[in-house]
Amino acid sequence: MAGATTAGEASVALYWLPLGAGGRSVRFNGRVYEAVAAAREHRPARDLYHSALEIYVDNARYVVEMAPVWNDRSTQRGVVCEAAVGARVLGRSRVFRYEVRRWRDGHIPDIAEAVASPQILTRDADVAWRLLAAVSAVPAVVWGRDELCLGEMWNSNSLIAWLLAREELVGRITWPANGRAPGWVAGLRLAARQAGSPRVTPKCAEPVDAP
């Protein structure tokens, strides 16, 4: 899937970043979370990943991702929306807020640690523009909760899965070996619900394992 993008060429590239890359605390907490989830679901523990997109169109480069508001000090990050982490009341503090970025000439933190990346999913300029426009429509729900009754918590992977599902690009993805992306299923289910899929239940369900 990976491939270079030349000047003037459109592309949508997916990056898989190990959860907590560059930070011991997040990585340790992720491993604890996955160990508990694996034990509960009677399966082997897997490596956890966070996803982000890099979109080239009309000689411009954009980074699309969801991240804590405090993890980058750049003044122009292309912030589309902000919401709380964990609970709405906690969102009063900057420490417990995240933001969705559509960042022109931005960067993806710890991109050097990306696995099986970049994956070029399309070179269609129309698709690239639609993806960029759709970022503005993402719901500002609480990170780590299932406020939309999708059966899984909402997080950064939910955003990317939701965007790619809208353009039917999910089937072009290659997953990292032994990898899992918590929140991915929530994004797929929201896209299906908005498209009117009869397979999507409107009621809250028990959490399910992501692909």
Helices and strands as residue ranges (DSSP letters): E 11-18, H 24-41, E 47-57, E 60-68, E 79-84, G 88-92, G 94-96, E 97-104, G 111-113, E 115-122, H 125-134, G 135-137, H 156-166, G 170-172, E 179-180, H 184-194
